[in-house]
Amino acid sequence: MAVIEGGLGYTGQARREEQIRVEDVEAEAARRLRKGRVNEWRTRELITGTPVPADIKYLELQINFATRALCKLSPIPPDFADDLYWPTCWRD
C-alpha cells in the first residue's frame, strides 16, 4: 500500500504570488497517477491481458475527476496540491 503525500512535487511558496495555472494542476495529477503506478498497471494489462484492479481504475477515475473540477475553479486555490482535494487509495 502506498500513501500519496500531497504537494511533495510542488513548491507552493513561489507560486502563491502568481496565479495557479491549469498546467500546474495537471502536473500534480500526473504525479499522483505516477505514485499510484497507474501506468504500470495499464502496461501490465496490455502485455498480459490481466485487467487493471478495480481500485486502481477507480483511483484513476477520481484523480481525473478532481483534476477537471480543480481546473474549472476560478481562481484555482493556491493549496491545490493538498490531499484535501485529491482521492486516496487504500489497498489490502
HUSULWO-V622127 format. One record per pair of residues at least 24 apart in sequence whose C-alpha atoms are under 10 Angstrom apart, sorted by the first residue. I is the first residue (numbers start at 1). J is the second residue. Records with the same first field share a line. If there is no record, write none. Layout:
BEGIN
I=J / J
END
This chain:
BEGIN
1=36 / 89 / 90 / 91 / 92
2=35 / 36 / 37 / 88 / 89 / 90 / 91
3=32 / 35 / 36 / 88 / 89 / 90 / 91
4=31 / 32 / 33 / 34 / 35 / 36 / 83 / 86 / 87 / 88 / 89
5=32 / 35 / 81 / 82 / 83 / 88
6=31 / 32 / 79 / 80 / 81 / 82 / 83 / 84 / 85 / 86
7=31 / 32 / 79 / 80 / 81 / 82 / 83
8=81 / 82
9=81
10=79 / 80 / 81 / 82
11=81
12=78 / 79 / 80 / 81
13=78 / 79
15=78 / 79
16=77 / 78 / 79
17=78
18=78
19=74 / 75 / 76 / 77 / 78
20=71 / 74 / 75 / 76 / 77 / 78 / 79 / 80
21=71 / 75 / 76 / 78
22=67 / 68 / 70 / 71 / 72 / 73 / 76
23=71
24=71 / 76 / 80 / 81
25=66 / 67 / 68 / 70 / 71 / 76 / 80 / 81
26=63 / 64 / 67 / 68 / 70 / 71
27=67 / 81
28=63 / 67 / 80 / 81 / 82 / 86
29=60 / 63 / 64 / 65 / 66 / 67 / 68 / 81 / 86
30=63 / 64 / 67
32=59 / 60 / 63 / 81 / 86 / 87 / 88
33=59 / 60 / 63 / 64
36=60 / 88 / 89
55=89 / 90 / 91
56=89 / 90 / 91
58=87 / 89
59=86 / 87 / 88 / 89 / 90
60=87 / 89
61=87
62=86 / 87 / 88 / 89
63=87 / 88
END
